[in-house]
Amino acid sequence: MANFGGLNKDHATGFVVGLGVTAAGYYLYMKNKAKVDETLAGYGIKLPAAGEQNLSTLTLEELMLKKETLEDLIAEKEMELEQNALPETAEPETKAKPKAKAK
């Protein structure tokens, strides 16, 4: 096997084994997602359920926190848009040279 910057057969084997273990772990998690999430919640670790949350069941405090988070995200996006738009629209000011008077 060619030596690519100090990498050898052991590195490649470790990488492939790592990918396999990661894929197996992900598969097992997804297969038992509800049970794992319930167990973690029992230990005080709440995982966000993207797109699965019914907003009408939230308390007022939870809704206010979500509202503040959304407002912060909106403000950040608006600032990014303004910063990206400024260099394109702003042109350097050049002083107009006075025209020479005709004699």
Backbone hydrogen bonds, N-H to C=O, Kabsch-Sander energy under -0.5 kcal/mol:
donor,donor_aa,acceptor,acceptor_aa,energy
4,F,2,A,-0.8
4,F,7,L,-0.8
5,G,3,N,-0.9
7,L,4,F,-1.2
12,A,8,N,-1.8
13,T,9,K,-2.5
14,G,10,D,-2.4
15,F,11,H,-2.3
16,V,12,A,-2.4
17,V,13,T,-2.6
18,G,14,G,-2.4
19,L,15,F,-2.2
20,G,16,V,-2.2
21,V,17,V,-2.6
22,T,18,G,-2.3
23,A,19,L,-2.5
24,A,20,G,-2.4
25,G,21,V,-2.5
26,Y,22,T,-2.5
27,Y,23,A,-2.4
28,L,24,A,-2.6
29,Y,25,G,-2.4
30,M,26,Y,-2.7
31,K,27,Y,-2.2
32,N,28,L,-1.7
33,K,30,M,-0.8
36,V,32,N,-2.6
37,D,33,K,-2.9
38,E,34,A,-2.1
39,T,35,K,-2.2
40,L,36,V,-2.7
41,A,37,D,-2.3
42,G,38,E,-1.6
43,Y,39,T,-0.9
43,Y,40,L,-0.7
44,G,41,A,-1.4
45,I,40,L,-2.6
46,K,44,G,-0.8
47,L,45,I,-0.6
50,A,48,P,-1.0
52,E,49,A,-1.4
53,Q,49,A,-0.7
55,L,53,Q,-0.8
57,T,54,N,-1.7
58,L,55,L,-1.3
63,L,59,T,-2.3
64,M,60,L,-2.4
65,L,61,E,-2.1
66,K,62,E,-2.1
67,K,63,L,-2.4
68,E,64,M,-2.5
69,T,65,L,-2.3
70,L,66,K,-2.5
71,E,67,K,-2.6
72,D,68,E,-2.3
73,L,69,T,-2.3
74,I,70,L,-2.7
75,A,71,E,-2.3
76,E,72,D,-2.3
77,K,73,L,-2.4
78,E,74,I,-2.5
79,M,75,A,-2.3
80,E,76,E,-2.3
81,L,77,K,-2.4
82,E,78,E,-2.4
83,Q,79,M,-2.6
84,N,80,E,-2.4
85,A,81,L,-1.9
86,L,82,E,-2.0
88,E,84,N,-0.6
89,T,85,A,-2.1
90,A,86,L,-2.7
